[in-house]
Amino acid sequence: MENQKLVGLIHELTMGGAERMMVNILNHFVNRGDEVHLIIFKNIGVLKEELHSDIYIHDLESNSVTKGMPKCLKRIYTIYPDTVFSGIGHLNIAIAPFISLMRPLLPRTQWISRETNVVSLQNREEKYPKLFDYLYNKTYKNFDVIIAQSEDMKKDLETNYPATARKISLVNNPLDIEKIEQLGEASSFRYSSQAGVVNLLSVGTLRERKRHDLLLKTMALLPKNYHLTLVGSGEKEKSLKDLTQKLALEERITFEGHQSNPYPYMKGADLFILTSEHEGFPNVLLEANSLGTAVVAFACPGGVTEIIKEGVNGFTVINGDVEALADKIKEATAYKFNPSLVKKSVVQRYAKDSILKHYEDIFYHKGGRYGE
């Protein structure tokens, strides 16, 4: 495969699954010898430090994707790339309407997006849901390839936005086992060693979709020897702390805030819990499993039931059912998960090298633009 010129698009590089994926993908291709550019709307975020030094950074110095789009398109034209790769939903749909205008100027360029959510569910949370549905129906087909992370995401696009159907390629998220293991040892953090305590963990932004409120209500149904650690910050932090007080759980809930390295928490936990309404493809489940920690999760749309093999690396329960979740957590506590098998279950399916090979196959697709 000949080397190519690749442009990645991202809004910023704060800690998040889409942002980390962009860094991993661009680093992989620059290590292959490709000329790699990153156009970033605002050059901020801790993940900047993880970018390969040979990647060309183009800072648009724009707080708004919409306002920065003219500069973005001009920069893409100047670079004249073989591939443009957009890595997060709101940026994908912002650039999609302009692709048809750019094609005559960049005839050799293929345009690839990576979707980050179950789109129809995500659009319901937007300020103007009908507008977003319209844009996905009318303009998202302009991409040559749309990468879906999970079967749920792929089926949702095919069903609700059928014009995208022939453009979709299913590629799960890659798992960097060595890095996660290294970071899992990079902290002196330890849970309480008090006898009989069961340490539960949740890692994620404290926002509505993650439904940490249901997790707190679950804690109220569990025996007092269960302790929950919440790693993350966000707009729901105050209301969750208020609910903790209301449920008299102050002694059993620890709010750790944002942690740049959550892996020691994952490694030391007895169980990892996920209570989201919907996901894209939850990396946190892969990461917890890769450290030998079993998971209990709501069977929400977005890859959860693909990742969890019942009784091997965790359990799932009906989405939103707090009583079922409490019962399943108690069952999982007594269940003898084998940490080696927990880890193996995800390493076999999601190891970084095999997943990134799928990206190579897409980015280096022979015979012009993918899907034509």
C-alpha positions in Angstrom: 0.0 0.0 0.0 1.4 3.4 -1.0 1.7 6.1 1.5 -1.0 8.8 1.5 -1.8 12.2 2.8 -4.4 12.0 5.7 -6.3 14.7 7.4 -8.1 14.2 10.7 -10.8 16.5 12.0 -11.6 17.0 15.6 -13.1 19.9 17.7 -10.6 19.6 20.5 -8.6 17.0 22.4 -10.1 16.9 25.8 -10.4 13.4 27.4 -13.1 11.5 25.6 -13.6 8.3 23.6 -13.8 10.0 20.2 -10.8 12.2 20.9 -8.7 9.3 22.1 -9.7 7.3 19.0 -8.6 10.2 16.8 -5.2 10.3 18.5 -4.7 6.5 18.2 -5.7 6.4 14.5 -3.5 9.4 13.5 -0.5 8.1 15.4 -0.9 4.7 13.8 -0.9 6.1 10.3 2.0 8.5 10.9 4.0 5.5 12.2 3.2 3.8 8.9 5.0 6.6 7.1 2.0 8.6 6.0 1.8 12.4 5.9 -0.7 13.1 8.7 -2.4 16.4 9.5 -4.8 17.2 12.3 -7.2 20.1 11.8 -8.5 21.1 15.2 -11.0 23.8 15.9 -9.5 24.7 19.3 -6.1 23.3 20.2 -6.8 22.4 23.8 -7.0 19.2 25.8 -4.8 16.8 27.7 -4.7 14.3 24.8 -2.5 16.8 22.8 0.4 15.4 24.7 -0.2 12.0 23.2 -0.1 13.1 19.5 3.0 11.9 17.5 5.4 14.8 17.0 5.4 14.3 13.2 1.7 15.1 12.9 1.1 18.6 11.4 -1.3 20.5 13.7 -3.6 23.2 12.1 -5.3 25.2 14.9 -8.4 27.0 13.6 -8.7 28.9 16.9 -12.5 28.7 16.8 -14.7 27.9 19.8 -17.5 27.1 17.3 -17.5 24.3 14.7 -20.0 26.3 12.6 -18.0 29.5 12.7 -14.8 27.7 12.0 -16.0 25.6 9.1 -15.0 28.1 6.3 -11.4 28.1 7.6 -11.6 24.3 8.0 -12.6 23.8 4.4 -10.0 26.2 3.1 -7.3 24.3 5.1 -8.4 21.0 3.7 -8.3 22.4 0.1 -4.8 23.7 0.8 -3.5 20.4 2.1 -5.2 18.5 -0.8 -5.4 15.1 1.0 -6.1 11.6 -0.1 -8.4 11.0 2.9 -10.3 13.3 5.3 -11.4 11.6 8.5 -13.9 13.2 10.8 -14.1 11.7 14.2 -17.2 12.8 16.2 -20.9 13.1 15.5 -21.6 16.8 15.7 -18.5 17.6 13.5 -19.5 14.9 11.0 -22.9 16.4 10.4 -21.5 20.0 10.3 -19.1 19.1 7.4 -21.4 16.7 5.6 -23.4 19.3 3.6 -20.1 20.8 2.2 -18.6 17.6 0.9 -20.5 17.7 -2.4 -19.2 21.3 -2.9 -15.6 20.2 -2.3 -15.6 17.2 -4.6 -14.9 19.1 -7.8 -12.0 20.9 -6.0 -10.6 17.7 -4.5 -11.5 14.9 -6.9 -9.1 12.3 -5.5 -10.2 12.8 -1.8 -12.3 10.3 0.0 -14.4 11.5 3.0 -14.8 9.2 6.0 -16.7 9.8 9.2 -16.7 7.8 12.4 -20.0 7.9 14.1 -19.9 8.0 17.9 -23.6 7.4 19.0 -26.8 5.6 18.1 -27.8 8.6 16.0 -31.6 8.5 16.3 -31.3 8.4 20.1 -28.6 11.1 20.2 -30.7 13.4 18.0 -33.6 13.3 20.5 -31.3 15.0 23.0 -30.4 17.9 20.6 -32.1 21.3 20.8 -33.6 20.8 17.4 -34.2 17.1 16.9 -36.1 17.4 13.6 -33.3 19.5 12.1 -30.7 16.9 13.0 -32.8 14.1 11.6 -33.2 16.1 8.4 -29.5 16.7 8.1 -28.7 13.0 8.7 -31.3 12.0 6.1 -30.2 14.5 3.4 -26.5 15.1 3.8 -24.8 12.2 5.8 -24.8 10.1 2.6 -22.2 12.6 1.2 -19.5 10.7 3.1 -17.8 7.9 1.2 -17.6 5.7 4.3 -19.4 5.9 7.6 -17.7 3.9 10.3 -20.2 2.5 12.9 -18.7 1.2 16.1 -21.4 -1.3 17.0 -24.2 -3.4 15.4 -26.8 -1.3 17.2 -25.3 1.9 15.6 -25.2 0.3 12.2 -28.8 -1.0 12.3 -30.0 2.4 13.6 -28.4 4.2 10.6 -29.7 1.7 8.1 -33.3 1.8 9.6 -33.7 5.5 10.3 -31.3 7.1 7.7 -31.5 4.5 4.8 -29.6 6.7 2.4 -26.5 5.9 4.4 -26.9 2.1 4.3 -24.4 1.3 1.5 -21.8 3.6 3.0 -21.6 1.9 6.5 -18.6 -0.1 7.6 -18.7 -1.8 11.1 -15.4 -1.3 13.0 -15.3 -1.7 16.7 -13.0 0.3 18.9 -9.4 -0.8 19.4 -8.1 -1.8 22.8 -4.5 -0.8 23.6 -3.8 -3.6 26.1 -0.2 -2.7 26.9 -0.9 0.9 27.6 -3.9 0.2 29.8 -1.9 -2.3 31.8 1.0 0.1 32.2 -1.4 2.9 33.4 -3.1 0.5 35.7 0.1 0.3 37.7 0.9 4.0 37.5 -0.8 5.1 40.7 -0.6 4.3 44.4 -4.5 4.5 44.6 -6.0 1.7 46.6 -9.5 1.0 47.7 -10.3 0.5 51.4 -9.1 -2.8 52.6 -11.9 -3.0 55.2 -13.1 -6.6 55.4 -16.3 -7.4 53.6 -16.5 -4.2 51.5 -17.5 -4.7 47.9 -16.1 -1.9 45.8 -18.2 -0.9 42.8 -16.9 1.6 40.2 -18.4 3.8 37.5 -16.2 5.9 35.2 -17.8 8.5 32.9 -18.9 12.1 32.4 -21.6 13.0 34.9 -24.4 13.9 32.5 -28.0 12.9 31.9 -27.4 10.1 29.4 -25.2 8.2 31.8 -28.1 7.9 34.4 -25.9 7.9 37.5 -29.1 8.7 39.4 -30.3 5.2 38.7 -27.0 3.9 40.0 -27.4 5.8 43.2 -30.9 4.4 43.6 -29.5 1.0 43.0 -27.0 1.6 45.8 -29.9 2.3 48.1 -31.2 -1.3 47.5 -27.8 -2.9 48.2 -26.5 -4.0 51.6 -24.4 -1.5 53.5 -21.1 -3.3 52.7 -21.3 -2.1 49.1 -19.4 1.1 48.3 -19.5 3.0 45.0 -16.7 5.2 43.6 -17.7 7.6 40.8 -14.9 8.8 38.6 -15.8 11.8 36.4 -17.2 15.3 36.5 -20.0 17.1 34.6 -23.2 19.0 34.7 -25.0 16.5 36.9 -22.5 16.5 39.7 -24.4 18.7 42.1 -27.7 17.0 41.6 -26.1 13.6 42.1 -24.5 14.8 45.3 -27.9 16.1 46.4 -29.5 12.7 45.6 -26.7 11.0 47.6 -27.7 13.0 50.7 -31.4 12.4 50.1 -30.8 8.7 49.9 -28.5 8.8 53.0 -25.6 7.3 51.1 -22.9 9.8 52.0 -20.8 7.1 53.7 -21.1 4.7 50.8 -20.5 7.0 47.8 -17.2 8.6 46.9 -17.0 11.3 44.2 -13.5 11.2 42.8 -14.0 13.9 40.1 -12.2 13.7 36.8 -9.1 11.5 36.8 -6.7 11.6 33.8 -5.8 8.0 34.7 -8.8 6.0 35.7 -7.2 2.6 35.2 -5.9 2.0 38.8 -9.6 2.4 39.8 -10.7 -0.1 37.3 -8.0 -2.6 38.2 -8.8 -2.5 41.9 -12.6 -2.6 41.7 -14.6 -5.7 42.4 -17.1 -4.8 39.7 -17.5 -2.1 37.1 -21.1 -0.8 36.7 -22.6 1.0 33.6 -26.1 2.5 33.7 -26.3 4.5 30.5 -29.5 5.1 28.6 -27.5 4.5 25.4 -23.9 4.4 24.3 -21.9 4.4 21.1 -19.5 1.6 21.9 -18.4 1.9 25.6 -14.7 1.8 25.8 -14.8 1.7 29.6 -16.3 -1.8 29.5 -13.4 -3.0 27.3 -10.9 -1.2 29.5 -12.2 -2.6 32.8 -12.4 -6.1 31.3 -8.8 -5.8 30.0 -7.7 -5.3 33.6 -9.6 -8.4 34.7 -12.6 -6.6 36.2 -16.0 -8.0 35.4 -18.9 -5.6 34.6 -22.6 -5.4 35.2 -24.5 -3.1 32.8 -27.8 -2.1 31.6 -28.4 -3.7 28.2 -28.8 -0.3 26.6 -28.5 0.3 22.8 -24.9 0.8 21.6 -22.7 -2.2 21.8 -23.1 -3.3 25.5 -24.6 -6.7 24.6 -21.9 -7.2 21.9 -19.1 -6.7 24.5 -20.6 -8.6 27.4 -20.6 -12.4 27.2 -22.9 -13.4 30.0 -21.1 -15.1 32.8 -17.7 -14.7 31.1 -16.8 -11.1 31.5 -20.0 -9.8 33.1 -23.8 -9.6 33.2 -26.4 -7.4 31.6 -29.9 -6.5 32.9 -33.0 -4.9 31.4 -32.2 -1.2 30.6 -33.4 1.1 33.4 -34.5 -1.7 35.8 -32.9 -0.6 39.1 -34.2 -3.6 41.1 -32.8 -6.1 38.5 -29.5 -4.3 38.6 -29.2 -4.5 42.4 -30.0 -8.2 42.2 -27.5 -8.8 39.4 -24.8 -7.0 41.3 -25.3 -9.2 44.3 -25.3 -12.2 42.0 -22.0 -11.0 40.4 -20.4 -10.5 43.8 -21.0 -14.2 44.6 -20.1 -15.4 41.1 -16.5 -16.5 40.6 -15.4 -14.6 37.6 -12.0 -15.7 36.3 -9.9 -12.5 35.7 -7.8 -14.2 33.0 -11.0 -15.2 31.1 -12.5 -11.7 31.6 -9.4 -10.2 30.0 -9.2 -12.8 27.3 -12.8 -12.2 26.3 -12.0 -8.7 25.1 -8.4 -9.1 24.0 -9.3 -11.7 21.5 -12.0 -9.5 19.9 -10.7 -5.9 20.2 -6.9 -5.9 20.3 -5.5 -2.7 18.7 -3.5 -4.3 15.9 -6.4 -6.2 14.4 -8.9 -3.3 14.7 -6.5 -0.7 13.1 -6.0 -3.1 10.2 -9.6 -2.5 9.4 -8.9 1.2 9.3 -6.0 0.6 6.9 -8.4 -1.4 4.6 -10.8 1.5 4.6 -8.4 4.3 4.2 -6.4 2.5 1.5 -9.4 1.2 -0.4 -8.5 0.6 -4.0 -10.3 2.0 -7.0 -11.3 5.5 -5.9 -13.8 6.5 -3.3 -15.1 3.9 -1.0 -18.7 2.8 -1.7 -18.8 3.8 -5.3 
